[in-house]
Amino acid sequence: MSNLEQTLSIIKPDAVERDLSDQIKNEFKKNGFNILKEKKVKLDKVDAEKFYQVHQSKPFFNDLCEYLSSGTIIVMILEKENAVLENRRIMGATDPQKAEDGTLRKKFGISIDKNSVHGSDSIENAKIEIDFFFKD
């Protein structure tokens, strides 16, 4: 039985600014992901706050929203078996300093805040996050 899943991936402002989008997309493709849909988006702070609602109570919430709305992002729907876990494995730890060699955040991340990529952390959140950006 196939366990085909979809997950949301965001190439964050720091990576878009540094023109790393194609390299990051190629990493996903190399790892067997299909990019079903993608688009460039510029969120305002209110939308960033809605998107990161789950982190509302955390001390880093405001900085996170400021950052996500600070520049263009690329949002993608990725698909493959166990997409959520696989995407998180490829991204690496939130803090690029602690991320494993070869992961996206180790290669491209600047700091714990500017860590270049976002990925859904569960199948439930993937559905919510995909709907947030790709409500047709």
N, C-alpha and C positions, 0 to 999 in steps of 0.2 A: 504494500500500500504506500502510495506516495504521500509525503508530508509537505506538499508545496505551500509555501507561505509568502505573504507580502510584508514588507516592512518599509518604513519611511526613512530616507537618508537625506540629510541636509549637508551641503557643502557651505560652511559658514563664511562670514565676511572676510576673515583674515586669509582664507585659502583662495577665495574668489579674487580678492585684491592682488594676491601674488600669482594669479594666473595658473593655479594648480588643478583646476576643474577637470581638464582632460586626463591628467595623470591619475587623479583619484577615481574617475570613472573607469579608466583602464584597469585599475586594481580590482574593482568590483567585477568587471567582465572576466578578468584573468582567473578570478575565484569562482566563476560559474554563475554569477548573478545575471539575470536579464533586467535591463532598465526598461520598465514598461512605459513609464511616462516621466517627463522631466520638464521643469520650467524655471525661469529666473523670476525672482520675486524680491520686492523691497518692502519689508514690513514696517509699519509704524509701531511706536512703542505700545500702543493699546493692543494691537494684534499680537505682538510678541508676548505681552502679559497674558493674553488669552491662551496662546500656545503653551506657555510654560506654567500655566495655572497650577499644575501638580506640585510645583516648587514654591508656591506662594509664601509659605511659612518659613522658608529657608533664608538665612542671612544673605546668600548670594543672589537672591531673586532679582533685585533691582538691577544689579550689574549685568546679569545674564540677559535681561530684557533690553537694556541699553545697548549691549553688544550685538544681540541678534538683529536689532533694528538699525544698526550703525552703517550698514551697507547692503549691497546686493547679495542674495543667497541663491543657491540652486537647490530646489527640492526635487527628489526623485522617489518613485515607487520602485523598489527592488523586489525581484521574485526569484526564489529557488527553494529547495528543500531546507527546512529549518532556518529560514531567512533571518529571523530575529536574532537567534544565537550566533549564527555565522557572521552577520554584520557586526555584532558586538565584538566578536573575536578578531575580526579584521581591523576594526577601529582601534582596539587596545584600550588601556586604562585611561580614565578621564584626564589624569595628569600625565602629560607627555614624558616627563622625567621617569615615571614608573611604568610606562607602557613597554611591552615587549618589543625587541628588535623586529623590524619588518612590518610592524603595524602602522596604520595610517597616522595615528597621533604621534608615534615615535618619529616617523619620517617627516611629517609636515607641521605638527603642532608647535606652537610658540610657548604656550603657558597653559595652566589649568583652565583659564578662561578662554584663551584663544587656541582651542585645541582642534580647529579645522573642520571637524565633522560631528554630526549628531546622528544617532540612530535610535529607533524605538527600543524600549527596554522590555516590552512584553507584547504578546499577540494582541491583547486587548488595547494597549496604548497605540500599537501600530494602526489598528482600524481607526481609532480616534484621530490620530495625527494625519493619516492619509485623507480622511474626510475633511480635516481642517484645510488642507491645501488643494484637494482635488474634488471638491463637491461639484459635480457637473451640472 
